[in-house]
Amino acid sequence: MGLRVKHFLVKVMAVLQRKKTAYTAVGVLLLAQIIILGGFLVCSNGELYWQDDTSGYTIPAQTFLEQGKMLVDDTHPMIFRTPGYPLFLAAVYAAGGGDVATAVIQCVLAAGVSLILYHGAVLLTGKRGAGILCMLLYTLEFSHAVFAICILPDIVFGFLIVFSVWCVIYGINKKRSVFGCLGAICINLALLVKPTLMYWNILLCLLLTAGALLKKIDWKPCICYLLAFVCLFGGWSLRNYRETGYFLFSNIRYVQFFRWDGPELKVRVEGISGEQALGQFHEELRNRYEISYSDADLWDMDVAGKEKAIGNEYVFSHMAGYFMMNVEGLLHLLFRADGKYFETVFHSGMLRKCLSGITVLTLASVYLLYAAGFLGSLKRQKGIDWGILLLCMYLMAATASLGNSRYRFAFLPLVILGMAGSWRHSRLFGRDISTYEEI
């Protein structure tokens, strides 16, 4: 039975390796992606545009257009967020668009990711069947269609990351350093959209500088990367220094343990409700520093420093519990389908179960295929394969504690692309495309 299935799959991949057949399959899958995204956009009727965090991006975008400054209200500077997504929204608003236009653009970017995955997989493996499989798996993961219509930065962030990796792959494959330079700029633009990449990009600065000095890699992309990093990371950090007296890119690390991770950990350790846990943290702030908690205090670095002290103290004294919270959060991050959004869009419990089931099965298949392919050819993996894997692991670890499935879009396209690359030595996908043959 197993041999028959393998023989059948080999035949299918051999057919997909033909240029005409492959292009037809790409067209069909792209059309399916557009229909799915369009269906979510139309059927949601605007119910998913605004989420809890949305105003944290729209208000700075509006104040930037009105006053030339990114503020969280009429007077206080935006420190917690980074300016990439508010600038994106400001551009949409300046062009006369609104929530619908933003959602449409994000749907276009989400559909564009499927083409990036196809082309990137073909470049990595030399096999069109691998690219089509990537498109199929991406299309069957329906949760990205939900977050494409939310006014949140995750789609733009994920698009910039996977596009930057594609640029690097293309630049290596075609020996064109200009694409390496473009990739270097895009990964820093992604950092400007969300601060999640901060430590990764700092590490890349050191590695690229060392590689260029040792003449192991081309110096042109390295120079572009360093310039982009200094201008974007350094520029925004300098702006925050001017506003607060602190040279920092974002104060999220100051308040994360106090406002989110710490209370969630307290719920697990002490068995109390989330509201009680938050109340106890607020009471500690009031008793210790005589400061009343306010959601609007994210701009105040003096308050943020005191919140950091209380949050860090609690989390560091319960590290075992925090570790288990991250493990559970990682499982939610990797596998949660968030079916409630499907029901909100389509108002059907049955459709919610179907879409959730397909999404979870697709995710499990992707992770299993990636693990099997990478471990099965561990000694034959290339530098780019290790780079993709490490970036995926970094993004997973950086967002695991909260376990929010919308953060999955940052790494899911990379996991799918890495999965294809890990199977490049398998005969399953058919013969390699000639170096001189058009992809």
VEXPA-622102 format. One line per field, with one value per residue (C-alpha): x, y, z; residue number from 0. Coordinates in steps of 0.2 Angstrom, whole numbers. Layout:
X = (X | ...)
Y = (Y | ...)
Z = (Z | ...)
num = (NUM | ...)
***
This chain:
X = (0 | 14 | 23 | 8 | 5 | 23 | 22 | 6 | 14 | 29 | 18 | 8 | 24 | 31 | 16 | 17 | 35 | 29 | 29 | 11 | 3 | 13 | 7 | -11 | -10 | -2 | -17 | -30 | -22 | -20 | -38 | -43 | -33 | -42 | -59 | -56 | -49 | -63 | -76 | -69 | -68 | -86 | -95 | -86 | -96 | -83 | -86 | -67 | -59 | -57 | -49 | -43 | -26 | -32 | -34 | -16 | -11 | -25 | -24 | -5 | -8 | -21 | -11 | 4 | -7 | -14 | 1 | 16 | 18 | 14 | 4 | -7 | -19 | -18 | -1 | 8 | 21 | 19 | 33 | 25 | 22 | 34 | 30 | 29 | 11 | 4 | 14 | 6 | -11 | -7 | -3 | -19 | -29 | -19 | -25 | -43 | -45 | -51 | -54 | -60 | -45 | -33 | -41 | -41 | -22 | -18 | -28 | -18 | -2 | -8 | -12 | 5 | 13 | 7 | 17 | 32 | 31 | 29 | 44 | 55 | 52 | 56 | 72 | 77 | 73 | 73 | 56 | 40 | 30 | 37 | 31 | 14 | 13 | 18 | 4 | -8 | -3 | -4 | -21 | -28 | -22 | -38 | -34 | -22 | -38 | -46 | -31 | -29 | -45 | -41 | -33 | -17 | 1 | 3 | 0 | 12 | 25 | 24 | 24 | 40 | 49 | 45 | 49 | 66 | 70 | 64 | 76 | 90 | 86 | 85 | 101 | 111 | 103 | 105 | 121 | 114 | 119 | 105 | 92 | 102 | 102 | 83 | 81 | 92 | 81 | 64 | 69 | 73 | 56 | 48 | 57 | 49 | 32 | 34 | 48 | 48 | 63 | 74 | 86 | 87 | 91 | 104 | 112 | 112 | 122 | 136 | 135 | 135 | 149 | 160 | 156 | 160 | 177 | 181 | 177 | 164 | 149 | 147 | 150 | 136 | 121 | 130 | 133 | 114 | 109 | 119 | 113 | 95 | 97 | 106 | 93 | 77 | 81 | 93 | 82 | 67 | 77 | 84 | 66 | 61 | 76 | 71 | 54 | 57 | 76 | 78 | 87 | 75 | 66 | 50 | 46 | 36 | 49 | 46 | 28 | 25 | 28 | 17 | 2 | 1 | 13 | 14 | -5 | -8 | 6 | -3 | -19 | -10 | 0 | -13 | -29 | -38 | -47 | -38 | -47 | -41 | -23 | -23 | -31 | -17 | -3 | -12 | -13 | 5 | 10 | -1 | 5 | 24 | 25 | 9 | 5 | -13 | -13 | -19 | -20 | -14 | 2 | 12 | 21 | 27 | 44 | 45 | 29 | 35 | 51 | 41 | 29 | 45 | 52 | 35 | 32 | 50 | 50 | 35 | 39 | 57 | 51 | 40 | 51 | 45 | 27 | 32 | 41 | 26 | 15 | 27 | 25 | 6 | 7 | 18 | 6 | -9 | 2 | 7 | -10 | -25 | -37 | -47 | -64 | -74 | -68 | -74 | -91 | -91 | -88 | -100 | -112 | -111 | -106 | -104 | -93 | -83 | -79 | -74 | -62 | -55 | -52 | -44 | -33 | -27 | -23 | -14 | -3 | 1 | 6 | 17 | 26 | 28 | 34 | 47 | 53 | 54 | 63 | 75 | 80 | 81 | 94 | 102 | 120 | 114 | 105 | 113 | 116 | 100 | 90 | 98 | 94 | 76 | 74 | 83 | 72 | 56 | 62 | 66 | 49 | 40 | 50 | 47 | 28 | 25 | 20 | 4 | -1 | -10 | -13 | -12 | 7 | 8 | 8 | 26 | 33 | 21 | 26 | 44 | 40 | 31 | 46 | 58 | 48 | 50 | 69 | 72 | 65 | 75 | 85 | 70 | 65 | 47 | 46 | 53 | 68 | 77 | 73 | 88 | 98 | 94 | 76 | 63 | 55)
Y = (0 | 12 | 9 | 12 | 28 | 34 | 28 | 38 | 54 | 52 | 52 | 67 | 77 | 72 | 79 | 95 | 97 | 101 | 120 | 121 | 110 | 119 | 136 | 130 | 123 | 140 | 149 | 138 | 139 | 158 | 160 | 149 | 160 | 176 | 168 | 163 | 180 | 189 | 177 | 182 | 200 | 201 | 189 | 197 | 213 | 223 | 214 | 209 | 225 | 232 | 221 | 226 | 232 | 242 | 259 | 258 | 259 | 270 | 284 | 287 | 286 | 299 | 311 | 309 | 315 | 329 | 335 | 326 | 317 | 299 | 301 | 290 | 304 | 323 | 325 | 310 | 301 | 283 | 273 | 256 | 253 | 255 | 267 | 255 | 250 | 267 | 274 | 260 | 266 | 284 | 281 | 272 | 286 | 300 | 291 | 292 | 275 | 268 | 251 | 242 | 248 | 243 | 225 | 224 | 229 | 216 | 203 | 207 | 204 | 188 | 182 | 188 | 177 | 161 | 166 | 170 | 153 | 145 | 154 | 152 | 133 | 131 | 141 | 131 | 114 | 116 | 107 | 115 | 101 | 108 | 125 | 119 | 109 | 125 | 135 | 121 | 120 | 139 | 140 | 126 | 136 | 147 | 157 | 169 | 174 | 180 | 191 | 198 | 208 | 214 | 231 | 224 | 223 | 204 | 202 | 216 | 210 | 192 | 198 | 208 | 194 | 180 | 193 | 197 | 178 | 176 | 190 | 182 | 165 | 173 | 183 | 168 | 157 | 170 | 178 | 195 | 205 | 218 | 206 | 203 | 222 | 222 | 208 | 217 | 233 | 223 | 213 | 230 | 237 | 222 | 227 | 244 | 236 | 226 | 226 | 207 | 205 | 217 | 204 | 194 | 210 | 215 | 198 | 199 | 215 | 206 | 191 | 200 | 212 | 197 | 188 | 203 | 206 | 188 | 189 | 175 | 185 | 199 | 216 | 225 | 217 | 219 | 238 | 240 | 230 | 240 | 257 | 251 | 245 | 261 | 272 | 263 | 256 | 270 | 283 | 278 | 274 | 292 | 299 | 290 | 296 | 314 | 311 | 301 | 302 | 283 | 277 | 262 | 255 | 251 | 249 | 233 | 224 | 236 | 232 | 215 | 205 | 217 | 219 | 202 | 188 | 191 | 191 | 176 | 167 | 172 | 164 | 148 | 148 | 154 | 148 | 165 | 174 | 185 | 200 | 196 | 194 | 211 | 219 | 212 | 219 | 236 | 236 | 231 | 246 | 258 | 251 | 251 | 267 | 276 | 276 | 272 | 260 | 267 | 259 | 276 | 276 | 266 | 283 | 286 | 278 | 282 | 271 | 258 | 256 | 253 | 241 | 232 | 229 | 222 | 211 | 204 | 201 | 190 | 180 | 177 | 170 | 157 | 152 | 134 | 140 | 153 | 139 | 128 | 143 | 146 | 128 | 128 | 145 | 138 | 124 | 137 | 147 | 132 | 124 | 135 | 138 | 151 | 144 | 158 | 170 | 158 | 158 | 177 | 178 | 164 | 162 | 143 | 131 | 117 | 128 | 133 | 115 | 111 | 126 | 123 | 105 | 108 | 121 | 111 | 96 | 107 | 114 | 97 | 91 | 105 | 104 | 85 | 86 | 99 | 89 | 73 | 82 | 92 | 78 | 65 | 75 | 84 | 83 | 89 | 105 | 121 | 138 | 145 | 130 | 133 | 152 | 149 | 136 | 147 | 162 | 152 | 146 | 164 | 170 | 156 | 158 | 177 | 176 | 159 | 166 | 174 | 160 | 171 | 162 | 179 | 179 | 163 | 172 | 179 | 162 | 150 | 155 | 152 | 135 | 130 | 136 | 128 | 112 | 112 | 115 | 101 | 89 | 95 | 79 | 68 | 60 | 63 | 80 | 74 | 79 | 96 | 110 | 114 | 130 | 138 | 133 | 146 | 144)
Z = (0 | 5 | -11 | -22 | -13 | -16 | -34 | -36 | -28 | -39 | -55 | -49 | -46 | -63 | -71 | -61 | -66 | -84 | -86 | -93 | -80 | -66 | -72 | -73 | -55 | -49 | -57 | -49 | -32 | -33 | -39 | -24 | -13 | -20 | -18 | 0 | 5 | -4 | 4 | 21 | 17 | 10 | 23 | 38 | 34 | 43 | 60 | 61 | 56 | 73 | 87 | 104 | 98 | 83 | 90 | 96 | 77 | 70 | 82 | 79 | 60 | 62 | 73 | 61 | 47 | 57 | 67 | 59 | 76 | 82 | 98 | 108 | 112 | 109 | 118 | 123 | 111 | 105 | 113 | 115 | 96 | 82 | 67 | 53 | 53 | 58 | 43 | 32 | 38 | 36 | 18 | 15 | 24 | 15 | -2 | 4 | 10 | 26 | 34 | 18 | 8 | 22 | 22 | 3 | 3 | 16 | 7 | -9 | 2 | 9 | -9 | -14 | -1 | -10 | -26 | -15 | -8 | -25 | -33 | -17 | -16 | -34 | -32 | -16 | -24 | -43 | -43 | -47 | -38 | -22 | -26 | -29 | -13 | -4 | -12 | -8 | 11 | 13 | 5 | 16 | 32 | 33 | 49 | 39 | 29 | 46 | 51 | 33 | 36 | 54 | 55 | 64 | 58 | 57 | 38 | 33 | 45 | 39 | 21 | 23 | 32 | 19 | 5 | 13 | 14 | -5 | -10 | -1 | -9 | -26 | -24 | -20 | -33 | -47 | -40 | -39 | -24 | -27 | -21 | -6 | -3 | -5 | 7 | 20 | 18 | 19 | 35 | 43 | 37 | 46 | 62 | 60 | 59 | 74 | 87 | 88 | 77 | 87 | 94 | 78 | 68 | 81 | 80 | 61 | 62 | 71 | 60 | 43 | 49 | 54 | 37 | 27 | 37 | 34 | 16 | 18 | 11 | -2 | 7 | -3 | 6 | 22 | 20 | 14 | 30 | 42 | 34 | 35 | 53 | 58 | 50 | 55 | 72 | 77 | 70 | 79 | 95 | 94 | 92 | 108 | 117 | 112 | 119 | 135 | 139 | 136 | 120 | 116 | 101 | 111 | 129 | 127 | 137 | 152 | 153 | 146 | 162 | 172 | 160 | 151 | 156 | 174 | 177 | 166 | 176 | 192 | 186 | 183 | 199 | 211 | 203 | 203 | 189 | 177 | 184 | 201 | 195 | 186 | 201 | 213 | 201 | 201 | 220 | 221 | 210 | 221 | 237 | 233 | 222 | 226 | 208 | 201 | 186 | 169 | 152 | 145 | 154 | 141 | 136 | 154 | 156 | 174 | 177 | 164 | 174 | 190 | 181 | 175 | 192 | 199 | 184 | 183 | 201 | 200 | 184 | 190 | 206 | 196 | 182 | 181 | 180 | 167 | 157 | 157 | 152 | 137 | 132 | 132 | 123 | 110 | 106 | 105 | 93 | 82 | 81 | 87 | 73 | 82 | 75 | 84 | 70 | 56 | 65 | 66 | 47 | 41 | 55 | 54 | 67 | 55 | 43 | 58 | 63 | 45 | 42 | 60 | 56 | 39 | 47 | 61 | 50 | 37 | 51 | 58 | 41 | 38 | 55 | 53 | 35 | 40 | 54 | 44 | 29 | 40 | 51 | 37 | 28 | 42 | 35 | 18 | 24 | 17 | 26 | 20 | 27 | 44 | 43 | 39 | 53 | 66 | 61 | 63 | 80 | 85 | 80 | 89 | 105 | 105 | 104 | 113 | 130 | 124 | 113 | 101 | 84 | 74 | 78 | 68 | 51 | 55 | 53 | 45 | 27 | 32 | 39 | 23 | 13 | 24 | 23 | 4 | 5 | 17 | 5 | -10 | -10 | -11 | -28 | -23 | -32 | -48 | -58 | -55 | -67 | -78 | -73 | -89 | -89 | -85 | -68)
num = (0 | 1 | 2 | 3 | 4 | 5 | 6 | 7 | 8 | 9 | 10 | 11 | 12 | 13 | 14 | 15 | 16 | 17 | 18 | 19 | 20 | 21 | 22 | 23 | 24 | 25 | 26 | 27 | 28 | 29 | 30 | 31 | 32 | 33 | 34 | 35 | 36 | 37 | 38 | 39 | 40 | 41 | 42 | 43 | 44 | 45 | 46 | 47 | 48 | 49 | 50 | 51 | 52 | 53 | 54 | 55 | 56 | 57 | 58 | 59 | 60 | 61 | 62 | 63 | 64 | 65 | 66 | 67 | 68 | 69 | 70 | 71 | 72 | 73 | 74 | 75 | 76 | 77 | 78 | 79 | 80 | 81 | 82 | 83 | 84 | 85 | 86 | 87 | 88 | 89 | 90 | 91 | 92 | 93 | 94 | 95 | 96 | 97 | 98 | 99 | 100 | 101 | 102 | 103 | 104 | 105 | 106 | 107 | 108 | 109 | 110 | 111 | 112 | 113 | 114 | 115 | 116 | 117 | 118 | 119 | 120 | 121 | 122 | 123 | 124 | 125 | 126 | 127 | 128 | 129 | 130 | 131 | 132 | 133 | 134 | 135 | 136 | 137 | 138 | 139 | 140 | 141 | 142 | 143 | 144 | 145 | 146 | 147 | 148 | 149 | 150 | 151 | 152 | 153 | 154 | 155 | 156 | 157 | 158 | 159 | 160 | 161 | 162 | 163 | 164 | 165 | 166 | 167 | 168 | 169 | 170 | 171 | 172 | 173 | 174 | 175 | 176 | 177 | 178 | 179 | 180 | 181 | 182 | 183 | 184 | 185 | 186 | 187 | 188 | 189 | 190 | 191 | 192 | 193 | 194 | 195 | 196 | 197 | 198 | 199 | 200 | 201 | 202 | 203 | 204 | 205 | 206 | 207 | 208 | 209 | 210 | 211 | 212 | 213 | 214 | 215 | 216 | 217 | 218 | 219 | 220 | 221 | 222 | 223 | 224 | 225 | 226 | 227 | 228 | 229 | 230 | 231 | 232 | 233 | 234 | 235 | 236 | 237 | 238 | 239 | 240 | 241 | 242 | 243 | 244 | 245 | 246 | 247 | 248 | 249 | 250 | 251 | 252 | 253 | 254 | 255 | 256 | 257 | 258 | 259 | 260 | 261 | 262 | 263 | 264 | 265 | 266 | 267 | 268 | 269 | 270 | 271 | 272 | 273 | 274 | 275 | 276 | 277 | 278 | 279 | 280 | 281 | 282 | 283 | 284 | 285 | 286 | 287 | 288 | 289 | 290 | 291 | 292 | 293 | 294 | 295 | 296 | 297 | 298 | 299 | 300 | 301 | 302 | 303 | 304 | 305 | 306 | 307 | 308 | 309 | 310 | 311 | 312 | 313 | 314 | 315 | 316 | 317 | 318 | 319 | 320 | 321 | 322 | 323 | 324 | 325 | 326 | 327 | 328 | 329 | 330 | 331 | 332 | 333 | 334 | 335 | 336 | 337 | 338 | 339 | 340 | 341 | 342 | 343 | 344 | 345 | 346 | 347 | 348 | 349 | 350 | 351 | 352 | 353 | 354 | 355 | 356 | 357 | 358 | 359 | 360 | 361 | 362 | 363 | 364 | 365 | 366 | 367 | 368 | 369 | 370 | 371 | 372 | 373 | 374 | 375 | 376 | 377 | 378 | 379 | 380 | 381 | 382 | 383 | 384 | 385 | 386 | 387 | 388 | 389 | 390 | 391 | 392 | 393 | 394 | 395 | 396 | 397 | 398 | 399 | 400 | 401 | 402 | 403 | 404 | 405 | 406 | 407 | 408 | 409 | 410 | 411 | 412 | 413 | 414 | 415 | 416 | 417 | 418 | 419 | 420 | 421 | 422 | 423 | 424 | 425 | 426 | 427 | 428 | 429 | 430 | 431 | 432 | 433 | 434 | 435 | 436 | 437 | 438)
***
